[in-house]
């Protein structure tokens, strides 16, 4: 059952789905990604990953998460998260980027990621990564990073060449004027050294802006993480899964031009930097195994927010920009987790809004995992997808029994079923 326990751990990590401007959704049925959620004007648009049916369904609701309307259905594959800029929401359909206007409910093709400077074929893997005022950042099948402008221009931000550590240019995040990426270029004292690059959109130029080190003796070359722009600083995590499937990496801050990179914490840092009214949150675990939700100020300083000292309190897995949270705790069903809402992040006692056992049926058999994943938050609302998964006695994944997605109000505890 070691693999099943690892799967539970991975699911809890995925419950705080990667907070890039575009979170990747994978088609693997064993993946626990929950979707994507953005606000565009007077509407919320949510992309729901129905793992059982291998479909991505995109819904429009009002700002209260009500009056849902199905906008589109596409296959699930990498790079299908939603991006929004001004009055439109952008999503991937095949290699095409579709522009959707929630106010008029109209869609149009913006461009095709398989056309342009690079040589990727239409069947190759390409991914939307982020959006900025200049256009959409995407990656081709050879790991090169491009900026396709709203004006039709197509410029390479980073090539697809690999370092001697088989590390490619890895997208980290984008701001109004810059695209940041890194790659591992050397090793020192048992640590990999990542070189950070900044692509300046207006100048179409690349700068080396600093370097940072991995955790000591990492299980693999760092290739994952998250990014968030705060009022004064940019903060990010970079790392990878250890042999138990737990994310190990570094939490760093830097100036908005990429200078002054500083490691704030290393080790069992949360894979995802979560939103807050000001600053951000991240989950940190110390060497004794004590876990706490930690605040990150706009200036990149760490402050304790919630320390988990009592198992009766839910573990916060996602926060909202309004200061609410959703969390999980063990249910009475083995390998299952109930969902709780917390109207205030620092108030550890939550309200149970979804009981994991209610999703089970008498016909379900085997080792069952029932767990939620979070696809993002807007205002007081969070997008929550519950999956019921079956494993064999060796802990190998066998089947998805069912999936259903809710928009949950973390302040009131009310929920709306939007997909099943």
TADASUL-V500744 format. One record per backbone hydrogen bond with DSSP energy under -1.0 kcal/mol. NH is the residue of the N-H (numbers start at 1). CO is the residue of the C=O. Records with the same first field share a line. If there is no record, write none. Layout:
BEGIN
NH=CO / CO
END
This chain:
BEGIN
5=1
6=2
7=3
8=4
9=5
10=6
11=7
12=8
13=9
14=10
15=11
16=13
17=374
31=28
36=47
38=45
40=43
43=40
44=61
45=38
46=59
47=36
48=57
50=55
51=49
55=50
56=74
57=48
58=72
59=46
60=69
61=44
62=66
65=62
69=60
71=58
72=58
74=56
83=90
85=88
88=85
89=100
90=83
91=98
93=96
96=93
97=111
98=91
99=108
100=89
101=106
105=101
108=99
110=97
113=95
115=112
124=121
127=139
129=137
130=137
132=135
135=132
136=148
137=130
138=146
139=127
140=144
143=140
145=158
146=138
147=155
148=136
149=153
150=134
152=149
155=147
157=145
158=145
163=167
166=163
170=182
172=180
173=180
175=178
179=199
180=173
181=197
182=170
183=195
185=193
186=193
188=191
191=188
193=186
194=212
195=183
196=210
197=181
198=207
199=179
200=205
201=177
204=200
205=200
207=198
209=196
212=194
214=192
217=190
223=239
224=239
226=237
228=235
230=233
233=298
234=254
235=228
236=252
237=226
238=250
239=224
240=248
242=246
245=242
248=240
249=267
250=238
251=265
252=236
253=262
254=234
255=259
258=255
262=253
264=251
265=251
267=249
269=267
270=283
274=281
280=296
281=274
282=294
284=292
285=268
286=290
289=286
292=284
293=306
294=282
295=303
296=280
297=301
300=297
303=295
305=293
306=293
308=291
309=307
313=310
315=328
317=326
318=326
320=324
322=379
323=320
325=342
326=318
327=340
328=315
329=338
331=336
336=333
337=370
338=329
339=354
340=327
341=351
342=325
345=323
347=344
351=341
353=339
354=339
358=355
359=356
360=357
364=361
367=391
369=389
370=335
371=387
373=385
375=383
378=381
381=378
382=408
383=376
384=406
385=373
386=404
387=371
388=402
389=369
390=399
391=367
392=396
395=392
398=390
399=390
401=388
402=388
404=386
405=419
406=384
407=416
408=382
409=414
410=380
413=409
416=407
418=405
419=405
END
